Amino acid sequence: MLEVQGLAAGYQSGDVLHDIQFRVGAGEIVTILGPNGSGKSTLLRSVTGLLRPRRGSIVFDGERVEGQPPEAMLARGLALVPEGRRIFSGLTVLENLRMGAYLERNRAIIEERLSSIYERFPVLGTRSNQLGETLSGGEQQQLAIGRALMGRPRMLLLDEPSLGLAPTLVHTVMGLLRELRADGLTVLLVEQDIHEALSLADRAYVMASGSIKLEGTAEEVRGGGLDIQRAYLGDRP
């Protein structure tokens, strides 16, 4: 469904990503692991159109899409749940969810999607008129995911969904991603919680210093603890 080849991207200070290559098959959960500063968020920004790549190709569902704006990527079926959730704190839960469906003009379809979100996240239904800023961290993460699902994506990209959550809530979020995959959604997950990510994913890539250092099935990467340590920390005696 997604194939990235030779991707380079960055900011005014220079390239952050160097010759990135990875793929995500339809129906897979693929995780990208790595320490802070390794370029994981920059990679998601590049794929979703928030950052224009300098070199390389991004192919989604058989078509090259690099450089297209975020709204075009969303229309194609790519939705991002950003790091830190980035909900609209001054809007209600309902208003946040409606923002996720801003490309859809049919009100009946929007209401149908809202019902589906409330069924999957009952707490959002009970708090629909509360401001986003009044929700707990776990509830805000559910809202961020629900907002992305309101666009009916074919692939969901998540940037550190476990950030700031208690371990029990992290487990809940990962269980939700399993349910979404069972429903046919493809997932690309950027995560620092190695154990949870590898227990969930089909395949994994490990990034460091803007490059892919290790890749394989989740089981292969899980069994390569020394290699992961080297990718995170560099070769040390």
Helices and strands as residue ranges (DSSP letters): E 2-11, E 14-24, E 29-33, H 40-47, E 55-60, E 63-64, H 70-76, E 78-81, H 93-99, H 107-120, H 122-126, G 132-134, H 137-149, E 155-159, H 167-182, E 186-190, H 194-200, E 203-208, E 211-217, H 218-222, H 225-233
